[in-house]
Amino acid sequence: MSLIPATILTGFLGSGKTTLLKRVLSEAHGQKIAIIENEFGEVNIDNDILVTDSKEQIIQMSNGCICCTIREDLREALQLLAEKKRKGSLDFDRVVIETTGLADPGPVAQTFFMDDEIAESYLLDSILTLVDAKHANQQLDDRQEARRQVGFADQIFISKTDLVSAEETADLMHRLKHMNPRAPQKTVHFGDVALSEVFDLRGFNLNTKLDIDPDFLKDEALDAPDHHDHVHGEQCNHPSHKTGHHHRHDDDVKSFVFRSDRAFDPAKLEDFLGAVVNIYGPRMLRYKGVLFMKGTERKVIFQGVHQLMGSDLGPAWAEGETRCSKMVFIGIDLPRDIFLQGMEQSLV
């Protein structure tokens, strides 16, 4: 049996997760989707129920989709669904896990890597985060859970932009980009979003594409002699900072990028990353890089979530291609200088 793709859908209370889910479930895409829900009360699918197994809380809908509520452990729910699929008693193509509004997506993502049984049945595809444009700034100011959800995202959907001005939306997008430059942002109206932007995003695939918003890099002082990107601060001269429209939010979830055209010493880099993950792992949300490593003619693809990290050999460097490393770190109050200095000292 091939691996079942899984998507984690997160977002603060009222951001529109359920609206998006309903749309995905009702669209005629021919896919059978199993939904694992932390809060079952929200989705009103009663008129669509065909089969219900009250003991296991699995509900099958007329379009072939399935809903499963979690009363206990996510791991158990995933095992149960995989087992039923293997036995042929349930048929579905993929799983979407809708977290509660206050959930930290980190432990949910880790389930797919730390548990061998789950890893043998599922492939974690991506984390989608919904952000409510009307209330986002307040939520991001007040709640670390909301900031973590942004930091973990592979794709950000911004809802309720019709309730705020275009300028407020632009400022919010600017803020989100600095928390997480690798997640594309898209505004959505009442969950109206193409399925291609929800599924098969391959956010956790170890591939050679390191998506960092090009505008984010353009914004930064990349021509500085040390090649290190800076993150907006008091000295920033981004246009919206100059005009005074942009209220500077000093979020604890921040990102920074390391770049170098010198090769890494594999042993030094492993030692350094091992050490920082040991100390800062719980605060390291996502980190990902395409690395130029001494001793191999191939790109090294690297990524991690919290304390879990992994690397893989990618394709060979093309003839004439500039060999360089680029790595993005997204985390909570990470000591940027220590990370950049440590990476620098791990070069050959």
C-alpha positions in Angstrom: 0.0 0.0 0.0 1.4 3.4 -0.9 1.8 6.0 1.8 -1.3 8.0 2.6 -0.7 11.8 2.2 -1.6 13.8 5.4 -2.3 17.5 5.7 -2.4 19.4 9.0 -4.9 22.3 8.9 -4.3 24.9 11.7 -5.4 28.4 12.5 -6.7 30.5 15.3 -10.3 30.3 16.5 -12.7 31.7 13.9 -10.1 31.9 11.1 -12.2 29.8 8.8 -10.7 26.3 9.0 -14.2 24.7 9.0 -15.4 26.8 6.1 -12.3 25.7 4.1 -12.8 22.1 5.1 -16.5 22.1 4.1 -15.6 23.5 0.7 -12.8 20.8 0.2 -15.3 18.1 1.3 -18.1 19.2 -1.0 -16.1 19.9 -4.1 -16.4 17.4 -6.9 -12.8 16.4 -7.1 -13.2 12.7 -7.0 -10.9 12.3 -4.0 -12.0 10.5 -0.8 -10.8 12.4 2.2 -10.6 11.3 5.8 -10.9 14.2 8.2 -9.6 13.8 11.7 -11.1 16.4 14.0 -10.1 17.6 17.4 -13.4 19.5 17.8 -16.3 17.8 16.2 -19.0 20.2 17.2 -18.2 22.7 14.5 -18.8 20.8 11.2 -22.5 20.4 10.5 -22.6 17.4 8.2 -25.7 15.6 9.6 -27.7 15.7 6.4 -24.8 14.0 4.6 -24.3 11.0 6.9 -24.5 7.5 5.5 -22.9 5.4 8.1 -21.9 6.1 11.7 -20.0 4.0 14.1 -20.6 5.6 17.4 -18.0 3.7 19.3 -15.2 4.8 17.0 -16.8 8.1 16.0 -16.2 7.4 12.3 -18.8 8.9 10.0 -18.9 8.2 6.3 -20.5 10.8 4.0 -22.4 10.4 0.8 -19.5 11.6 -1.3 -17.2 8.9 0.1 -15.4 11.2 2.5 -15.0 10.2 6.1 -15.0 12.1 9.4 -13.2 10.7 12.5 -13.2 12.5 15.8 -10.4 12.2 18.2 -11.4 11.4 21.7 -8.0 10.1 22.7 -4.8 10.1 20.8 -4.0 11.3 17.3 -1.7 8.3 16.9 -4.5 5.9 17.7 -6.9 7.6 15.2 -4.3 7.4 12.4 -3.5 3.8 13.2 -7.2 2.9 13.2 -7.9 4.6 9.8 -4.8 3.0 8.2 -5.8 -0.4 9.5 -9.4 -0.1 8.2 -8.0 1.1 4.8 -5.7 -2.0 4.7 -8.5 -4.3 5.5 -10.7 -2.6 2.9 -13.5 -1.6 5.3 -12.8 2.1 4.6 -11.7 3.6 1.4 -10.0 7.0 1.3 -7.1 8.7 -0.5 -5.7 11.2 2.0 -6.1 12.5 5.5 -6.7 16.1 6.8 -6.1 16.7 10.5 -8.0 19.8 11.7 -6.4 21.0 14.9 -8.1 23.0 17.6 -7.7 26.8 17.4 -5.2 26.8 20.3 -3.1 23.8 19.1 0.6 23.9 18.5 1.1 22.1 15.2 4.6 20.9 16.2 3.7 17.8 18.2 1.1 16.9 15.5 3.9 17.1 12.8 6.3 15.1 15.0 3.9 12.2 15.2 4.6 11.4 11.6 8.4 11.2 12.1 8.7 9.8 15.6 6.3 6.9 15.3 7.5 4.1 13.1 4.1 2.6 12.5 2.7 6.0 11.5 5.7 6.7 9.3 5.2 3.4 7.5 1.6 4.3 6.6 1.6 8.1 6.1 3.5 10.8 4.4 3.1 14.3 5.9 2.5 16.6 3.0 2.1 20.1 4.6 0.9 22.3 7.3 -1.7 24.9 6.2 -2.4 27.9 8.4 -5.5 30.1 8.2 -5.1 33.6 9.5 -8.1 35.9 10.1 -7.2 39.3 8.7 -9.7 41.1 11.0 -8.3 39.8 14.3 -4.8 38.5 13.3 -2.7 41.4 14.7 -4.4 41.2 18.1 -4.1 37.4 18.1 -0.5 37.5 17.0 0.3 40.1 19.7 -1.5 38.2 22.5 -1.1 34.5 21.7 2.1 32.6 21.1 0.0 29.7 19.7 -1.1 31.9 16.8 2.5 32.9 16.1 3.7 29.3 16.2 1.0 28.3 13.7 2.4 30.9 11.3 6.0 29.8 11.9 5.1 26.2 11.1 3.1 26.9 7.9 4.0 25.6 4.5 1.1 27.7 3.1 -0.8 30.6 4.7 -4.4 31.4 3.8 -5.6 34.9 4.9 -9.4 35.0 5.4 -11.8 37.9 6.0 -9.8 40.4 4.0 -13.1 41.9 2.9 -13.5 43.2 6.5 -10.2 45.3 6.5 -8.6 47.8 4.2 -6.1 46.8 1.5 -3.4 48.6 3.4 -4.1 46.6 6.6 -4.0 43.4 4.6 -0.6 44.5 3.0 0.8 45.3 6.5 -0.4 41.9 7.8 1.2 40.1 4.9 4.4 42.0 5.5 4.4 40.9 9.2 3.7 37.3 8.3 6.4 37.2 5.7 9.0 38.2 8.4 7.8 35.5 10.7 7.9 32.9 7.9 9.4 33.8 4.5 9.1 30.3 3.1 5.3 30.0 3.2 3.4 31.5 0.2 0.5 33.6 1.3 -2.9 33.7 -0.4 -6.1 35.5 0.5 -9.2 33.3 0.5 -12.9 34.3 0.4 -15.2 32.0 2.3 -12.9 29.0 1.8 -12.8 29.4 -1.9 -9.5 27.9 -2.8 -8.2 25.6 -5.5 -7.4 22.1 -4.4 -4.0 22.4 -6.0 -3.2 24.9 -3.3 -4.3 22.7 -0.5 -3.0 19.2 -1.4 0.3 17.8 -2.7 2.3 20.8 -1.7 5.2 18.6 -0.5 6.2 20.9 2.3 8.0 18.2 4.1 9.6 16.6 1.1 13.3 16.7 1.1 13.7 18.4 -2.3 16.0 20.9 -3.8 13.5 23.7 -3.8 13.9 26.0 -0.9 11.0 28.3 -1.2 11.8 31.7 0.4 9.7 34.5 -0.9 12.0 36.4 -3.3 10.6 39.7 -2.1 11.7 38.9 1.4 15.3 38.5 0.1 15.0 41.6 -2.0 14.0 43.5 1.1 17.1 42.6 2.9 20.7 43.9 2.7 22.0 41.0 0.8 24.9 42.9 -0.6 26.4 43.3 2.9 30.0 41.9 2.9 29.2 39.0 5.2 26.4 37.7 3.0 24.1 37.3 5.9 20.5 38.4 5.5 19.2 40.7 8.2 15.7 40.7 9.5 13.8 44.0 9.9 14.6 45.9 13.0 15.0 49.6 13.9 17.4 50.2 11.1 15.0 48.8 8.5 14.2 51.0 5.6 11.3 49.0 4.1 9.0 51.6 2.5 6.1 50.8 4.8 8.3 51.3 7.8 9.4 54.7 6.5 5.9 56.0 5.8 4.9 55.1 9.4 1.9 53.0 8.2 3.5 49.9 9.5 3.3 49.3 13.2 6.5 47.5 14.2 5.6 44.2 15.8 8.4 42.6 17.7 7.2 39.1 17.3 9.0 36.3 19.1 8.5 34.1 16.1 11.1 35.3 13.6 13.1 34.0 10.6 16.6 34.6 9.3 18.5 33.2 6.4 22.1 32.0 6.2 23.9 32.1 2.8 27.4 31.3 1.9 29.3 30.3 -1.3 31.9 28.4 0.8 31.5 24.7 1.4 30.5 23.3 4.7 32.7 20.9 6.6 30.2 18.0 7.3 31.6 17.0 10.7 31.7 20.6 12.0 28.1 21.3 10.7 26.8 18.2 12.3 28.4 19.0 15.6 27.1 22.6 15.5 23.5 21.7 14.5 23.4 18.8 17.0 24.4 21.3 19.7 21.9 24.0 18.9 19.1 21.5 18.5 19.9 20.1 21.9 19.6 23.6 23.5 17.0 25.4 21.3 15.1 22.4 19.8 11.7 23.2 21.3 12.0 26.8 20.1 13.1 25.8 16.5 9.9 25.5 14.6 11.0 24.8 11.0 14.5 25.0 9.4 15.4 24.0 5.9 18.3 24.3 3.6 20.0 23.4 0.4 23.7 23.0 1.3 27.0 23.0 -0.5 29.0 20.3 1.3 32.6 19.4 1.0 33.2 15.9 -0.3 30.1 15.5 -2.5 29.3 16.7 -6.0 25.6 16.7 -5.0 23.4 19.2 -3.2 22.6 18.2 0.4 19.0 18.9 1.3 18.4 19.5 5.0 15.3 20.1 7.1 14.0 19.9 10.7 11.1 20.4 13.0 11.9 21.0 16.6 14.5 18.4 17.7 14.0 16.2 14.6 16.2 16.8 11.7 17.2 14.9 8.6 19.3 15.3 5.4 19.4 13.7 2.0 21.5 13.9 -1.1 19.9 15.8 -3.9 20.8 16.1 -7.5 24.4 16.9 -8.7 25.4 20.5 -9.0 24.9 21.4 -12.6 27.9 22.4 -14.7 28.4 26.2 -14.4 25.9 26.4 -11.5 27.1 28.6 -8.6 27.6 26.3 -5.6 26.2 28.0 -2.5 24.3 27.2 0.7 21.0 28.7 1.7 19.3 27.9 5.0 16.3 29.4 6.6 15.6 29.2 10.4 12.1 29.9 11.8 11.8 29.9 15.6 10.9 31.6 18.8 13.5 34.1 20.0 16.4 32.2 18.5 19.8 33.9 19.1 20.4 34.8 15.5 24.0 35.8 16.0 24.9 32.5 17.6 23.3 30.6 14.8 24.9 32.6 12.0 28.3 32.6 13.7 28.1 28.8 14.3 27.1 28.2 10.6 30.0 30.4 9.5 32.4 28.5 11.7 31.2 25.2 10.2 32.4 26.2 6.8 35.6 24.8 5.3 
